[in-house]
Amino acid sequence: MRTIRFGIIGTGGIARRFAQGLACVPGARLAAVWSRGPDKARAFAGDFGAVACDSVEALLASEIDAVYIGTPHTSHATYSIAAMQAGHAVLCEKPAAVSLAELETVLAVAQKTGRLFMEAMKPPFYPLFQKLDEHLGRDPIGAIRYVRAGFANPTVPAGHALFDPTMAGGSLLDIGIYGAFLATRYLGAMREAQTLGRLSGSGVDLFAAVNAQHERGVSQIYCGMDVSGAGDAMLAGEVGHVLIHEKWWSPLRATIAYTDGRRVEIDAPAVGSGLNYESAHFCELLRADATESPLLSHAQSRAMIALLDTARAGLGLVYPFER
């Protein structure tokens, strides 16, 4: 099996979780790391047996097959484009871009270069989602017409980039995108949406509740940084519903309740950091010379960020760099 050599851009918490997960993926290894902080890059590389590069250009010129991007939102598009133009496949942390317009620029480069590009949205690759899809294929709940999902986390420390509008901070892009994924996965693209919420004094969304009409139904999602909210989700169909238990974005357990009284429990323990499942799928795609994922397609990424664009507009939230 061809070994996929990864380079990582960024050394924050999500990049570390990615590297930890990669150790659980057969036929994949971390080869190179770059960060704006040279000391952080050297320490990170030492922890995972990789080479620390002095510049992003050096990383892109090194002997790697793919790049994982784990930097703040506002740099995702720039690094994705540079990596694909350098000849590498890209797995970019969510959100892949801060707006649909920016994402279209990234996807145009992916099409022009013929390189694999995938947004790193972990839920669909977890064993629980795989088992749930298999079960619903055999014993469906009918057409899914309603999706409810969300969670809120008030423990983000003061001074974090999520409170900085110049860094595209706020709850929508950071955690609201998970709800956007679930809604668009089961209901299709958004047609219209209404949003209520709160902005911080600095101008980022502290809380947002979004009601959306989709091609096949209605979704209700919420996200926040100033309240604590449970993290379960529900898929409602014509003859039953699914409850994906907390934390649904790192799913381990689901309950299916049918209108005839039957209940089915699905348990699917996960191993590693959880990011290993999306990494393994990405490696399979790269070995097959694919340019996008059938489980997280470019169309799905477009649908997710389009929903969040509309939600932001409903709050009157415009980032400084968009003015």
ROPA-148314 format. One line per 3 residues: number of its first residue (from 1); for each residue y negated, z negated, x of C-alpha. Coordinates in steps of 0.02 Angstrom, whole numbers, plus 32768, in hexadecimal, padded with zeros to 4 digits. Example, Ala and Ser with C-alpha at 12.3 -4.5 7.8 and 13.67 -1.06 7.14 Angstrom:
2
1) 80E1:7E7A:8267 | 8035:7E9B:82AC
***
This chain:
323
1) 8000:8000:8000 | 7F58:8033:8046 | 7EF1:7F9B:8077
4) 7E43:7F9A:802B | 7DC2:7F56:80A5 | 7D2C:7F05:8051
7) 7C7E:7EE5:808F | 7C18:7E61:8034 | 7B5C:7E65:801F
10) 7B1F:7DB5:7FFC | 7B67:7D0A:8025 | 7B3C:7CA2:7F8B
13) 7BB2:7C45:7F19 | 7BF2:7CDE:7EBD | 7C13:7D3A:7F60
16) 7C78:7CA6:7F9E | 7CDF:7CA5:7EFD | 7CFD:7D5F:7F14
19) 7D3A:7D45:7FC6 | 7DAB:7CB7:7F8F | 7DF4:7D24:7F07
22) 7E0C:7DB7:7F7C | 7E85:7D4D:7FE2 | 7EF8:7D50:7F48
25) 7EF6:7E0F:7F3B | 7F85:7E69:7F94 | 7F49:7EFB:7FFC
28) 7E94:7EC3:8007 | 7E31:7E67:808B | 7D80:7E36:80B5
31) 7D47:7E97:814E | 7C8A:7E84:815B | 7BFA:7E1A:8118
34) 7B3E:7E2A:8118 | 7AB8:7DB5:80D8 | 79FE:7DA5:80F1
37) 7A25:7CFF:8144 | 7A82:7D27:81E8 | 7AC3:7C75:81FB
40) 7B08:7C77:814A | 7B5C:7D1E:816A | 7BAF:7CDF:8209
43) 7BEC:7C40:81B5 | 7C2C:7CA1:811E | 7C84:7D21:818C
46) 7CD3:7C96:81F3 | 7D19:7C44:8156 | 7D70:7CE4:8120
49) 7D9E:7D3A:81C2 | 7D1E:7DC6:81B2 | 7C97:7E0F:8222
52) 7BE1:7DDF:8206 | 7B6E:7E75:820C | 7AB9:7E6F:824B
55) 7A77:7EE4:81C4 | 7AAA:7F32:8121 | 7AAB:7FDA:817B
58) 7B28:7F94:81F8 | 7B98:7F57:816B | 7B93:8000:8115
61) 7BBD:8057:81BA | 7C51:7FE3:81DD | 7D08:8008:81BC
64) 7D0F:7FDB:8104 | 7D4A:8032:8066 | 7CE6:7FD5:7FE2
67) 7C4F:7F66:7FCC | 7C3F:7ECE:7F5D | 7B8B:7EA4:7F30
70) 7B69:7DED:7F09 | 7AAD:7DE3:7F1E | 7A23:7DBB:7E9E
73) 7A13:7E31:7E09 | 797B:7E8F:7E47 | 79D4:7ED0:7EE3
76) 7A74:7F0D:7E90 | 7A3B:7FBF:7E72 | 79F1:7FD5:7F21
79) 7A8D:7F9A:7F7B | 7B03:7FF7:7F06 | 7AA9:809B:7F26
82) 7AA4:807F:7FE2 | 7B5D:8056:7FE8 | 7B92:80EE:7F82
85) 7B24:8161:7FE9 | 7B77:8119:8084 | 7C1F:8150:803E
88) 7C62:80AD:7FF6 | 7CA6:8077:7F4E | 7C40:7FED:7EFC
91) 7C6F:7F53:7E98 | 7BC8:7F0B:7E61 | 7BB3:7E5E:7E17
94) 7B71:7E59:7D64 | 7AF4:7E8F:7D2D | 7B0A:7F33:7D89
97) 7A51:7F54:7D6C | 79C0:7EFB:7D19 | 79A5:7F83:7C96
100) 79F8:801C:7C4E | 797B:808C:7CA7 | 79A9:803F:7D4E
103) 7A63:8049:7D29 | 7A53:8103:7D01 | 7A0A:811C:7DB0
106) 7AA1:80C4:7DFC | 7B1E:8126:7D94 | 7ACA:81CA:7DC0
109) 7AEA:81A2:7E77 | 7B9E:8174:7E4F | 7BB7:821C:7DFA
112) 7B61:827D:7E86 | 7BC4:8227:7F12 | 7C68:821E:7EB2
115) 7C7D:8168:7EE5 | 7CD2:80E2:7E7F | 7C53:806E:7E2E
118) 7C81:7FD8:7DC2 | 7C20:7F46:7D7E | 7C73:7EA0:7DA8
121) 7C8F:7E5A:7CF9 | 7D28:7DEB:7D09 | 7D68:7DC1:7C58
124) 7DC8:7E62:7C2E | 7E32:7E52:7CCB | 7E6E:7DA1:7CAD
127) 7F25:7D8B:7C79 | 7EEB:7D3E:7BD3 | 7E8E:7DDB:7B9F
130) 7F22:7E47:7BD4 | 7F9B:7DDE:7B6C | 7F23:7DD8:7AD9
133) 7F10:7E95:7AD6 | 7FCD:7EAA:7ADF | 7FE8:7E32:7A4E
136) 7F61:7E7F:79E1 | 7FAF:7F29:7A01 | 8052:7EEA:79B8
139) 800D:7E75:7933 | 7F58:7EA5:790E | 7ED5:7E43:78B0
142) 7E94:7EE4:7866 | 7DF1:7F38:7894 | 7D7F:7EBD:78EE
145) 7CD9:7EB5:7892 | 7C85:7E1B:78DD | 7C75:7DCF:798A
148) 7C27:7D27:79B3 | 7C13:7CED:7A67 | 7BA2:7C8D:7ADB
151) 7B80:7BF3:7B3F | 7AED:7B96:7B89 | 7ADD:7B36:7C2B
154) 7A4C:7ABC:7C45 | 7A81:7A89:7CF6 | 7A2B:7B17:7D56
157) 79C2:7ABC:7DDA | 7905:7ACD:7DDE | 78CD:7B50:7E59
160) 7967:7BBC:7E3E | 794E:7C78:7E3A | 797D:7C77:7D82
163) 78D2:7C2B:7D5E | 7878:7CB4:7DBF | 7843:7D4D:7D59
166) 7829:7DB3:7DF8 | 78E5:7D9F:7E15 | 7910:7DD3:7D62
169) 793C:7D1F:7D3B | 7969:7CD8:7C92 | 7A06:7CBA:7C2C
172) 7A1D:7D68:7BE2 | 7A46:7DC5:7C82 | 7AA3:7D34:7CD1
175) 7B15:7CF9:7C46 | 7AE1:7D59:7BAB | 7B32:7DF3:7BF4
178) 7BDD:7DA4:7BD8 | 7BBC:7D9F:7B1D | 7B7A:7E51:7B25
181) 7C1E:7E84:7B77 | 7C89:7E36:7AEE | 7C1F:7E7D:7A61
184) 7C1B:7F2F:7AA4 | 7CD2:7F2C:7AD7 | 7D0E:7F0C:7A27
187) 7C81:7F51:79BB | 7C3D:7FE3:7A21 | 7B8A:8009:7A51
190) 7AF9:7FAE:7A00 | 7A94:8006:797A | 7A0E:7F82:795F
193) 79F2:7ECC:798C | 7982:7E39:7961 | 795D:7DAD:79DD
196) 7915:7CFF:79D0 | 78FB:7C8F:7A66 | 788F:7C2E:7ADD
199) 7836:7C60:7B7D | 780E:7BEB:7C0C | 7761:7BCF:7C51
202) 778E:7C43:7CE0 | 77BF:7CCC:7C66 | 787D:7CD1:7C64
205) 78EE:7CBC:7BCD | 7928:7C07:7BBD | 7988:7C2B:7B1E
208) 79B4:7CC6:7ABA | 7A16:7CE1:7A1A | 7A3E:7D97:79F4
211) 7A7E:7DE2:7951 | 7AB4:7E96:7968 | 7AF7:7F23:78FD
214) 7B76:7F8C:795B | 7BD6:802A:7937 | 7C66:7FC6:78EB
217) 7C1F:7F1D:78B9 | 7BA8:7E8D:78DA | 7B9A:7E19:7970
220) 7B43:7D73:798B | 7B2C:7D3B:7A3E | 7AC5:7CB3:7A8E
223) 7A9B:7C75:7B3C | 7A29:7BF2:7B85 | 79F1:7B84:7C14
226) 799B:7AF5:7BB8 | 7A29:7ABD:7B44 | 7AE3:7A9F:7B55
229) 7B52:7B13:7AEF | 7C0E:7B20:7AD9 | 7C5D:7BB8:7B26
232) 7CDB:7BFA:7AA9 | 7CDE:7CA4:7A53 | 7D23:7CF0:79B3
235) 7D5F:7D9C:7981 | 7D6A:7DB0:78C4 | 7DD8:7E37:7879
238) 7E0E:7E6C:77CC | 7EAD:7E03:77C8 | 7E8E:7D7E:784B
241) 7E21:7D3E:78D6 | 7E30:7D10:798D | 7DE3:7C76:79DB
244) 7DD4:7C83:7A98 | 7DC1:7BD0:7AD3 | 7D46:7B8B:7B52
247) 7D1C:7BD4:7BD0 | 7D39:7C7A:7B7C | 7CEC:7CE0:7C0B
250) 7D72:7C97:7C7E | 7DF5:7C9A:7BF3 | 7E96:7C36:7BFA
253) 7EC2:7C14:7B44 | 7EAC:7C67:7A9A | 7EE1:7C42:79E7
256) 7F02:7CCC:7969 | 7EF9:7C9A:78B1 | 7F37:7D15:782D
259) 7F08:7D14:7775 | 7FC0:7D00:7747 | 7FC0:7C54:779A
262) 8010:7C81:7841 | 7FC6:7C3D:78E3 | 7FED:7C7D:7990
265) 7FBD:7C23:7A30 | 7FA8:7C87:7ACF | 7F9F:7C2F:7B77
268) 7F86:7C8D:7C19 | 7F63:7C23:7CB4 | 7EFC:7C75:7D3D
271) 7F0B:7C68:7DF9 | 7E8A:7C79:7E83 | 7DD1:7C78:7E60
274) 7DE4:7CE8:7DC8 | 7D86:7D76:7E1C | 7E29:7DAF:7E6C
277) 7E5E:7E07:7DCC | 7DC9:7E7C:7DC6 | 7DDB:7E97:7E83
280) 7E92:7EC7:7E73 | 7E68:7F43:7DE8 | 7DDC:7F8C:7E50
283) 7E52:7FA4:7EE4 | 7ECF:7FFF:7E74 | 7E45:8074:7E39
286) 7E0D:8097:7EEB | 7EBE:80C0:7F23 | 7ECC:8137:7E8E
289) 7E27:818E:7EBC | 7DDC:815C:7E14 | 7D1F:815A:7DFE
292) 7D16:80DB:7D70 | 7D80:8059:7D18 | 7DD2:8078:7C6F
295) 7DC3:7FBD:7C4C | 7D0C:7FAE:7C7C | 7CC7:805E:7C71
298) 7C19:809C:7C99 | 7BFF:80AE:7BDD | 7C28:7FF6:7BC7
301) 7BAA:7FC6:7C4E | 7B28:8031:7BF7 | 7B4C:7FDF:7B50
304) 7B3E:7F2F:7B97 | 7A97:7F46:7BEE | 7A50:7FAA:7B5B
307) 7A73:7F15:7AEA | 7A1B:7EA0:7B65 | 7988:7F18:7B75
310) 7970:7F0E:7AB9 | 7984:7E51:7ABB | 78FF:7E41:7B41
313) 788A:7EB2:7AE0 | 78A1:7E42:7A48 | 7863:7DAE:7AAF
316) 77D4:7E11:7AFA | 7821:7DF3:7BA6 | 77E8:7E6E:7C2B
319) 7808:7E4A:7CE2 | 7771:7E57:7D57 | 77BC:7EEA:7DB5
322) 77CC:7F4B:7D11 | 7713:7F43:7CE6
***
